């Protein structure tokens, strides 16, 4: 898994090139809807299968994914996905007001949603939030104690994503034995030989009498070790003691295990953040031009293609402004792994930067000077360009290849304002 800033200008470049492909057969669906210059949002011309696959790969790269996730069987109502969906919905209303910041911001709505039981400081300071489902069946040892075993697959987590926190979430139902509990988690570690395993205490918490609902155990140390040294991930082992110090069966004291109701099964939540240096490096590494043939660069005359020659004439004498551009993840065929959103309004900037530059064109001082020089020598100095002056981030919620759920924020994906540069 990887996280980095991406530029909506680069995305628009991909769309511009690929939307000009000359096709003989038009597919039923497309993934892009744009302004045609007549105050109408229309479908961008479809592309053939080969070019569409190339376009999909480019967008996957922008999203920080090396390949298209193909999650195994999963249900959005299961405990881990449902937790992440609730978190996404809680954060969603903030997206319209938050500037282009890679961090999440919980603000009042999440604080009001106490049922999530969130660590708000970790939410606010994270670039990526990820839930991990329990794969206890993958642990070949202690088969007779699967109710006490937890295994979380960290293979999609990159060491470049620093762990800022991790929590194992357990649910306690009402039971006949509802007294105080002592829950202790151990990291399973390799012993002297292959068959030898030893336990190292990781965290110990007390659960109050008569308590029912979700509670968390801090497993940040384990998550950090598994991220940096994946071979050490042998899972976690749980011991539960009653008020008398006796070891008890989790099910008998109401602790839901892997065989319990799917919406109450244990899962892990990880909080990750990346340095600005890594984010900047990954942004630079992805800004390359799509590889297309000369024939694919030909502009068509389709009046409904916002990038065709006819459309260009409609835009030519209009001032620089923001235009609609919608990217549909569903039409890309990604609805099986992207949970939300179905798509997003990216917008784009287009129009003339001609003298005099009006106040609503958000022109820079340099653009004003360039416009004046252009008036004196149009051949030597071009007009300023219409470009984004403010960009916002979006959050995407998706399943990874291991059916874990990832909530990631991407910078510079939505044009909020345009101006002359």
Backbone torsions as a table, in degrees:
resi	resn	phi	psi	omega
1	UNK	NA	143.1	-178.7
2	UNK	-142.1	152.6	-178.8
3	UNK	-137.0	133.6	179.2
4	UNK	-162.4	165.4	177.8
5	UNK	-75.9	145.2	175.6
6	UNK	-132.6	157.0	-174.8
7	UNK	-108.2	129.8	176.6
8	UNK	-66.3	-24.9	177.6
9	UNK	-66.4	-37.7	177.7
10	UNK	-68.4	-39.0	177.6
11	UNK	-62.2	-42.5	178.1
12	UNK	-62.9	-34.1	177.9
13	UNK	-62.9	-44.0	178.2
14	UNK	-60.3	-46.0	-178.3
15	UNK	-63.6	-41.2	-179.1
16	UNK	-59.6	-46.8	-178.0
17	UNK	-68.5	-49.2	-173.1
18	UNK	-74.5	-24.3	-179.9
19	UNK	-76.6	-9.4	179.5
20	UNK	-94.4	3.1	-178.8
21	UNK	-63.8	132.6	178.1
22	UNK	-80.8	122.3	-176.6
23	UNK	-121.9	150.2	176.5
24	UNK	-92.9	-33.7	-178.7
25	UNK	-125.2	129.2	-179.6
26	UNK	-96.7	131.2	179.1
27	UNK	-71.7	161.1	-177.6
28	UNK	-69.5	-32.2	-176.3
29	UNK	-120.3	153.3	169.5
30	UNK	-130.3	176.9	-177.5
31	UNK	-115.5	-1.8	-174.0
32	UNK	-131.1	137.5	179.9
33	UNK	-130.8	125.1	-172.0
34	UNK	-135.6	167.0	177.6
35	UNK	-72.3	129.6	-179.0
36	UNK	-95.4	8.4	179.2
37	UNK	88.5	-4.5	179.3
38	UNK	-116.8	27.8	-178.1
39	UNK	59.8	36.3	176.9
40	UNK	-129.4	141.9	173.6
41	UNK	-98.1	121.3	-174.9
42	UNK	-127.1	165.7	179.4
43	UNK	-74.4	130.1	173.2
44	UNK	-72.8	140.4	-177.6
45	UNK	-46.8	138.1	177.4
46	UNK	-71.3	162.0	178.4
47	UNK	-124.1	154.8	178.6
48	UNK	-62.8	166.9	-174.9
49	UNK	-55.7	-44.7	-176.8
50	UNK	-63.5	-45.8	-179.8
51	UNK	-68.0	-35.2	179.1
52	UNK	-64.5	-40.0	178.1
53	UNK	-64.2	-38.7	176.9
54	UNK	-64.1	-40.1	178.3
55	UNK	-64.3	-42.7	178.4
56	UNK	-60.3	-41.5	-179.7
57	UNK	-65.4	-37.7	177.6
58	UNK	-62.0	-43.2	-178.9
59	UNK	-70.0	-36.4	174.6
60	UNK	-58.7	-41.6	178.8
61	UNK	-62.9	-41.5	176.6
62	UNK	-60.3	-33.9	-179.6
63	UNK	-82.8	1.4	176.7
64	UNK	81.3	21.9	-178.0
65	UNK	-113.9	132.2	179.9
66	UNK	-78.3	-24.0	-178.0
67	UNK	-151.1	163.0	178.3
68	UNK	-73.0	120.4	178.2
69	UNK	-61.3	140.9	175.5
70	UNK	-127.7	77.8	-176.0
71	UNK	-64.2	148.1	177.4
72	UNK	-75.7	-168.2	179.7
73	UNK	-56.4	133.4	179.7
74	UNK	-156.1	160.7	175.7
75	UNK	-131.7	132.9	-178.6
76	UNK	-68.2	-16.0	178.6
77	UNK	-86.5	-7.8	177.2
78	UNK	-63.7	161.4	-170.7
79	UNK	-58.6	-48.2	-176.6
80	UNK	-66.3	-51.9	177.7
81	UNK	-59.9	-39.9	-177.3
82	UNK	-64.8	-38.6	176.5
83	UNK	-59.4	-44.3	-178.1
84	UNK	-70.1	-36.2	176.9
85	UNK	-64.4	-43.2	177.5
86	UNK	-62.1	-40.0	178.5
87	UNK	-65.1	-44.2	179.2
88	UNK	-59.3	-45.8	-179.6
89	UNK	-63.5	-36.3	179.4
90	UNK	-67.3	-34.3	-179.3
91	UNK	-85.8	-20.4	-170.1
92	UNK	-57.9	-41.0	-176.0
93	UNK	-67.4	-18.6	-179.3
94	UNK	-79.3	-19.0	-170.9
95	UNK	-63.5	-27.8	-177.1
96	UNK	-75.6	-15.8	-176.8
97	UNK	-113.4	-17.1	-176.8
98	UNK	-79.0	133.7	177.1
99	UNK	-69.7	-177.4	-175.9
100	UNK	-72.4	75.6	-176.5
101	UNK	-120.4	131.6	-176.3
102	UNK	-75.7	-15.1	-179.1
103	UNK	-82.9	155.2	174.0
104	UNK	-83.9	154.8	177.7
105	UNK	-132.5	118.3	-175.6
106	UNK	-78.6	-44.0	179.7
107	UNK	52.9	-154.0	-169.3
108	UNK	-75.1	-34.2	-172.8
109	UNK	-65.3	-43.4	178.5
110	UNK	-68.4	-39.1	179.3
111	UNK	-61.2	-32.7	178.9
112	UNK	-74.8	-24.3	-177.4
113	UNK	-89.2	71.2	-175.0
114	UNK	-68.0	-17.6	-178.5
115	UNK	-64.0	-22.7	178.5
116	UNK	-73.6	-24.8	-179.5
117	UNK	59.7	44.9	-172.6
118	UNK	-80.9	151.0	165.7
119	UNK	-87.4	95.6	-170.5
120	UNK	-63.9	-33.1	179.0
121	UNK	-64.0	-39.7	179.6
122	UNK	-71.4	-37.5	177.2
123	UNK	-61.0	-47.5	-176.9
124	UNK	-65.1	-29.0	-175.1
125	UNK	-99.4	13.2	-173.4
126	UNK	-104.9	146.3	169.1
127	UNK	-89.5	-34.3	-176.6
128	UNK	-137.6	137.0	172.3
129	UNK	-122.3	133.5	-171.1
130	UNK	-139.4	135.4	174.1
131	UNK	-104.9	144.5	-178.0
132	UNK	-120.8	128.0	176.8
133	UNK	-83.8	155.5	-176.6
134	UNK	-82.5	119.5	177.3
135	UNK	-107.9	53.1	-176.9
136	UNK	-58.1	-27.6	-179.5
137	UNK	-64.9	-17.7	179.7
138	UNK	-80.2	-12.0	-179.6
139	UNK	-83.0	116.7	-174.3
140	UNK	-79.2	-9.7	-177.2
141	UNK	-109.9	167.1	-179.8
142	UNK	52.5	41.9	-176.8
143	UNK	-60.1	-32.4	-178.0
144	UNK	-77.1	-2.8	-179.7
145	UNK	-125.6	39.2	-177.2
146	UNK	-61.2	-27.0	179.1
147	UNK	-67.8	-13.5	-178.9
148	UNK	-108.1	-0.1	-174.5
149	UNK	-104.6	140.2	174.5
150	UNK	-131.9	133.5	175.5
151	UNK	-136.3	125.0	-177.8
152	UNK	-120.6	126.4	-174.5
153	UNK	-80.5	113.7	-179.2
154	UNK	-102.6	15.5	-175.1
155	UNK	-66.0	-21.6	179.4
156	UNK	-91.7	2.3	-178.9
157	UNK	-97.0	128.2	179.9
158	UNK	-89.6	142.4	175.9
159	UNK	-59.7	-20.7	178.5
160	UNK	-71.2	-14.6	178.4
161	UNK	-94.7	99.1	-177.4
162	UNK	-67.1	135.9	179.0
163	UNK	-79.9	118.2	176.5
164	UNK	-97.6	-12.6	177.1
165	UNK	176.1	156.4	176.4
166	UNK	-154.5	146.2	-174.6
167	UNK	-144.0	131.2	170.7
168	UNK	-89.3	125.1	-178.0
169	UNK	-106.5	126.1	179.6
170	UNK	-121.1	152.4	179.4
171	UNK	-116.8	133.0	175.9
172	UNK	-112.2	122.1	176.2
173	UNK	-91.5	167.1	173.9
174	UNK	-66.7	135.9	179.9
175	UNK	-145.6	167.8	178.9
176	UNK	-64.7	-35.8	177.6
177	UNK	-97.8	86.0	-173.7
178	UNK	-110.8	30.7	179.3
179	UNK	-79.8	-172.8	179.7
180	UNK	-67.2	141.4	-179.8
181	UNK	-124.5	148.1	171.8
182	UNK	-113.2	112.7	-177.7
183	UNK	-107.3	122.6	-179.1
184	UNK	-122.8	134.2	177.8
185	UNK	-110.0	140.3	178.6
186	UNK	-123.3	140.9	168.2
187	UNK	-79.6	131.2	175.1
188	UNK	-83.0	122.9	-176.8
189	UNK	-122.5	155.6	-179.8
190	UNK	-72.0	134.5	177.2
191	UNK	-89.0	-153.7	-175.7
192	UNK	-71.5	-29.9	177.8
193	UNK	-131.2	176.2	-172.8
194	UNK	-59.6	-37.9	-177.1
195	UNK	-82.3	-14.8	-174.8
196	UNK	-88.5	125.2	177.2
197	UNK	-125.6	145.3	177.2
198	UNK	-130.6	159.3	-176.2
199	UNK	-109.9	133.9	177.2
200	UNK	-121.6	119.3	-175.6
201	UNK	-60.5	131.3	-178.0
202	UNK	-109.3	-44.9	-177.5
203	UNK	-158.7	150.3	-178.5
204	UNK	-138.8	121.9	-179.5
205	UNK	-129.3	155.4	176.8
206	UNK	-105.8	130.9	177.1
207	UNK	-105.1	123.8	-174.1
208	UNK	-65.8	153.2	176.2
209	UNK	-59.3	144.7	176.9
210	UNK	66.2	5.7	178.1
211	UNK	-72.7	134.6	171.8
212	UNK	-132.5	146.7	179.7
213	UNK	123.4	-167.4	-178.4
214	UNK	-82.8	141.7	169.9
215	UNK	-142.1	157.4	-173.6
216	UNK	-120.7	153.1	175.3
217	UNK	-124.4	129.5	-176.6
218	UNK	-73.5	114.2	179.6
219	UNK	-122.2	33.6	-178.9
220	UNK	-58.8	-41.8	-179.4
221	UNK	-59.5	-43.6	179.1
222	UNK	-64.8	-43.9	-178.8
223	UNK	-63.0	-40.2	178.0
224	UNK	-61.9	-43.4	-178.7
225	UNK	-66.4	-42.4	-179.2
226	UNK	-67.0	-32.2	179.3
227	UNK	-69.4	-43.9	-176.9
228	UNK	-84.3	-28.3	-178.8
229	UNK	-135.1	77.5	-174.4
230	UNK	-55.3	-30.0	-177.7
231	UNK	-67.7	-15.0	179.6
232	UNK	-85.6	-4.6	-177.5
233	UNK	-78.8	94.0	176.7
234	UNK	-109.1	2.2	177.0
235	UNK	104.1	-177.9	178.9
236	UNK	-121.5	150.8	177.8
237	UNK	-124.3	137.2	-176.4
238	UNK	-113.0	134.9	171.5
239	UNK	-120.0	138.2	178.6
240	UNK	-125.3	130.6	178.7
241	UNK	-121.4	144.2	177.9
242	UNK	-86.1	-171.4	-176.0
243	UNK	-63.0	-24.1	179.5
244	UNK	-91.2	1.3	179.3
245	UNK	85.2	9.1	-179.9
246	UNK	-83.6	139.9	175.9
247	UNK	-69.0	131.1	-176.2
248	UNK	-126.5	155.2	176.5
249	UNK	-72.0	129.8	-178.6
250	UNK	-52.8	-43.8	-176.0
251	UNK	-64.0	-33.3	-176.1
252	UNK	-73.2	-16.1	177.9
253	UNK	-112.6	17.7	172.4
254	UNK	87.7	2.4	179.6
255	UNK	-78.2	118.6	-178.6
256	UNK	-75.6	132.3	-179.4
257	UNK	-113.3	-168.3	-174.6
258	UNK	-60.8	-25.8	-178.7
259	UNK	-92.2	3.9	-179.2
260	UNK	-83.9	-171.9	178.3
261	UNK	-55.3	136.3	-174.1
262	UNK	-61.8	-29.3	-178.2
263	UNK	-81.9	0.6	179.9
264	UNK	-128.2	10.5	-178.4
265	UNK	-72.7	153.3	-178.9
266	UNK	-64.1	147.9	173.1
267	UNK	-155.2	166.9	179.0
268	UNK	-113.1	146.2	173.1
269	UNK	-118.6	128.3	177.9
270	UNK	-116.5	142.0	178.4
271	UNK	-116.3	127.8	-174.2
272	UNK	-129.5	149.8	174.1
273	UNK	-144.8	153.7	-177.5
274	UNK	-122.2	153.3	179.1
275	UNK	-74.5	155.6	177.6
276	UNK	-61.1	-31.2	179.7
277	UNK	-63.9	-43.5	179.4
278	UNK	-67.6	-42.9	179.3
279	UNK	-60.3	-43.5	-179.5
280	UNK	-66.0	-42.0	-179.0
281	UNK	-63.4	-40.3	-178.5
282	UNK	-72.3	-31.6	176.4
283	UNK	-63.5	-45.7	-179.8
284	UNK	-63.6	-37.7	-175.1
285	UNK	-70.2	-20.4	-177.7
286	UNK	-96.6	-10.2	-176.8
287	UNK	-84.9	75.7	176.4
288	UNK	-125.9	154.8	-178.0
289	UNK	-75.4	141.8	174.8
290	UNK	-62.5	143.1	-179.7
291	UNK	-86.8	106.3	179.1
292	UNK	-132.5	153.6	-178.7
293	UNK	-77.6	167.9	-179.9
294	UNK	-61.6	-37.8	-179.5
295	UNK	-63.7	-32.2	-177.7
296	UNK	-74.8	-9.8	179.4
297	UNK	-86.7	-5.8	-176.1
298	UNK	-67.5	133.4	177.7
299	UNK	-86.6	136.3	176.4
300	UNK	-90.3	173.6	179.2
301	UNK	-109.5	19.6	179.1
302	UNK	-60.3	119.8	-177.0
303	UNK	-65.7	-17.5	-178.9
304	UNK	-99.4	2.7	175.2
305	UNK	-91.8	114.2	-175.3
306	UNK	-66.6	-9.1	179.1
307	UNK	-109.2	8.6	-179.9
308	UNK	-79.3	170.0	-179.3
309	UNK	-64.7	-38.0	178.5
310	UNK	-62.4	-42.6	179.9
311	UNK	-65.0	-38.0	179.2
312	UNK	-57.8	-40.5	-180.0
313	UNK	-64.2	-35.4	179.2
314	UNK	-67.8	-33.7	-178.1
315	UNK	-84.5	-19.1	-165.1
316	UNK	-53.0	-48.7	-173.8
317	UNK	-98.2	11.8	179.2
318	UNK	-94.6	145.0	-176.7
319	UNK	-68.6	158.7	178.4
320	UNK	-57.0	126.9	178.6
321	UNK	-158.9	173.4	178.3
322	UNK	-87.5	138.1	178.7
323	UNK	-123.8	158.5	-177.1
324	UNK	-75.5	142.7	173.3
325	UNK	-155.0	115.5	-177.9
326	UNK	-112.2	129.6	177.6
327	UNK	-105.4	120.5	-176.9
328	UNK	-102.9	111.6	175.0
329	UNK	-67.9	-32.8	-179.7
330	UNK	-65.0	-43.0	-180.0
331	UNK	-70.8	-17.8	172.9
332	UNK	-78.2	-6.0	-179.9
333	UNK	81.7	25.9	-175.3
334	UNK	-105.9	14.5	-176.4
335	UNK	-68.0	-14.2	179.9
336	UNK	-80.1	-14.6	178.8
337	UNK	-128.2	-23.3	173.1
338	UNK	-90.1	116.6	-178.5
339	UNK	-79.2	-45.5	-179.4
340	UNK	-160.2	146.5	-3.1
341	UNK	-84.2	173.4	174.6
342	UNK	-68.5	-24.8	179.2
343	UNK	-179.7	-174.5	179.8
344	UNK	-153.6	156.0	178.3
345	UNK	-87.2	104.7	-178.2
346	UNK	-82.4	-36.6	-174.4
347	UNK	63.6	166.7	174.1
348	UNK	-155.1	164.5	-177.7
349	UNK	-107.6	135.2	178.9
350	UNK	-159.5	148.2	178.5
351	UNK	138.0	177.0	-175.8
352	UNK	-89.2	145.4	171.7
353	UNK	-114.3	79.1	-174.4
354	UNK	-108.5	155.0	177.9
355	UNK	-73.3	138.5	-4.0
356	UNK	-83.7	146.7	-179.8
357	UNK	-81.9	116.3	-178.6
358	UNK	-70.8	160.8	-178.4
359	UNK	-61.9	-32.8	-177.7
360	UNK	-76.4	0.5	177.8
361	UNK	-88.8	-1.9	176.0
362	UNK	50.2	42.1	-175.7
363	UNK	-73.3	141.3	173.6
364	UNK	-78.0	162.6	176.8
365	UNK	-59.6	-38.5	179.2
366	UNK	-62.7	-40.3	-179.9
367	UNK	-63.9	-37.3	178.8
368	UNK	-64.0	-45.1	178.5
369	UNK	-63.2	-43.1	-179.4
370	UNK	-62.4	-37.5	178.4
371	UNK	-63.1	-42.6	179.6
372	UNK	-64.0	-42.1	179.3
373	UNK	-67.6	-36.0	177.8
374	UNK	-61.3	-37.3	178.1
375	UNK	-61.6	-34.1	-178.9
376	UNK	-79.5	-35.4	-178.3
377	UNK	-146.0	82.6	-177.1
378	UNK	-62.4	-26.0	-178.4
379	UNK	-76.0	-42.0	-175.8
380	UNK	-76.2	-40.6	-175.0
381	UNK	-122.0	120.5	179.5
382	UNK	-76.0	169.2	173.9
383	UNK	-68.4	157.8	172.0
384	UNK	-61.6	161.2	-178.5
385	UNK	-98.7	147.0	174.0
386	UNK	-84.4	118.0	-173.9
387	UNK	-147.2	162.5	178.3
388	UNK	-62.6	137.7	174.2
389	UNK	-108.4	-16.6	177.3
390	UNK	-146.5	131.3	-179.1
391	UNK	-125.4	145.9	177.3
392	UNK	-119.3	163.0	179.8
393	UNK	-93.3	163.1	169.7
394	UNK	-127.4	157.8	173.7
395	UNK	-109.5	137.1	179.0
396	UNK	-123.9	132.9	179.7
397	UNK	-112.0	122.7	-175.1
398	UNK	-150.6	160.4	172.7
399	UNK	-85.5	137.8	171.3
400	UNK	-91.5	-173.4	-174.0
401	UNK	-64.2	-23.7	-178.8
402	UNK	-97.7	13.2	-178.9
403	UNK	68.5	12.0	169.0
404	UNK	-73.3	155.4	-178.4
405	UNK	-107.3	130.6	-175.7
406	UNK	-118.0	131.9	172.1
407	UNK	-114.4	113.7	-173.5
408	UNK	-129.2	139.1	176.9
409	UNK	-102.1	134.4	-179.3
410	UNK	-116.5	126.8	-179.8
411	UNK	-76.2	157.8	168.0
412	UNK	55.8	44.4	-178.6
413	UNK	-107.3	-17.5	-177.3
414	UNK	-126.7	127.4	174.9
415	UNK	-78.4	121.3	177.5
416	UNK	-98.8	-27.7	-179.9
417	UNK	-155.7	151.2	179.7
418	UNK	-119.6	158.4	178.0
419	UNK	-164.2	174.8	-178.4
420	UNK	-94.9	125.4	-177.4
421	UNK	-121.7	NA	NA
